[in-house]
Amino acid sequence: MQKPMLGDPSGLTDTMWDMIVNALGALTLSALGGWYMKRRERSFIEAWIRRLIERPPRLFRH
């Protein structure tokens, strides 16, 4: 919900700040993703999933 902010009763300032914060978050995550792809190493998530599958083999039969 939009709220009046900085003397702007329409709430557009609040919406604009929301968009700026969203853009900064997207930029941060895309930079981290690019850095991860450049490293070409295994992800900690991939390693965690492999360990999960290897430990209880009765749950993941081929």
N, C-alpha and C positions, 0 to 999 in steps of 0.2 A: 504494500500500500504506500502510495506517495505521501510525503509529509512536507509541510512548509519548512523551508530551510534557508538561512542566510537572507531573510527578507523577501524571498520568492514564494508567494502564497500558492503558486500552481503546482509545486512539487517537482518541477523539471530539474532543479538543481540536485535534488536527491537522486533522481533517476540518472542524471549525468555522472554523479559520483559512483553509483552502482556500476555503470558501464565502464568507467575508468578502472575500478578495482577488478572487474571481470577481465578486462584487457590485460592488466598486469599479471593476473593469475595465469591466463592463457600463454602469455609471453614466457613466464617463468617455467611452466610445464613443457612448452615446446623447446626451450633451451635445454632443459634437463633431458628430454627425449633425444635431442640431437647429440648431446654429449654422450649419452648411453650408446647410441648407435655408432658413434665414432670410436668408442673404446673397443668394441667387438669382443667383449668378454661375456661370460655367462651371467645372467641376472641372478640375484639372490632369490627371486621368486621362482625362477626355473629350477634352481638347486633345491629349494624347499619342496617343490612339487615332486621332483625326482625322489627325494628322501621319503616323502609321504607315500609314494607308490611302492618303493622298495621295502619299507618296514612291514606293513601288513599285506603280504602277497595274496592272502585269501580274499581280500576286497577287490583286487584288480587282477583278475585272471584273464589271460589272452585267449 
